[in-house]
Amino acid sequence: MSQRHEAARQASPRLVPIPEEQWDARTRKLLATAARDPGGRIPNIFTTLVRHPDLYEQFLPFGGQLLRRGRLSEGHRELLILRTAWNTGARYEWGRHLPLAKAAGVTDTDIDRITEGPDAPGWTGLQRHLILAADELNRDARMSDTTWEALAEHFGDAELIEITMLVGQYHMVAFFLNSTGVELDPGFDGTGFAEGDRTHG
């Protein structure tokens, strides 16, 4: 396991989700519109982030725009998110997005490749450049000219902007998840994430 992934692991959460019996009227109103897991449970990310209600209120529309109403295809979006989760050691992010990725057509083989990086055999040219974009943004806070130009053959200006903002958004979320120690919700797992050595692009 890389030092980055090891550092992201918390023995116990620094902040725990607010239990329902402690929700005040505003918390209850804010969480009323949160996405729920099967059985009606609200994910830990929301019941923890709502400890800052003003930030929570502004965060959800922006996150929802990128996740549910963005211009990128679901498969391309999830490749970028999973590689960002891998790069930042965000097990929660990885575990929550595995089912979304699979529902969008990302295969188990693709998921294995995500952990190996852009040089893994089997990527299409576009997929490889999306993984490169996630790595370059993580490492350099910019895309290289080569990666930008390769992606510009497939995407317009709005989509190129969205790629940078999507990766940035999930970096920010990873910082929050890793620092507070949010625990992965019941029914989700970090398969493929915690085992073995980790390398980053």
Secondary structure, DSSP 8 states (H G I E B T S, - for coil): --HHHHHH--SS-SS----GGG--HHHHHHHTTS---TTS---HHHHHHTTSHHHHHHHHHHHHHHHHS-SS-HHHHHHHHHHHHHHHT-HHHHHHHHHHHHHTT--HHHHHHHHH-TTSTT--HHHHHHHHHHHHHHHHSS--HHHHHHHHTT--HHHHHHHHHHHHHHHHHHHHHHHHT----TT---TTTSSS-----
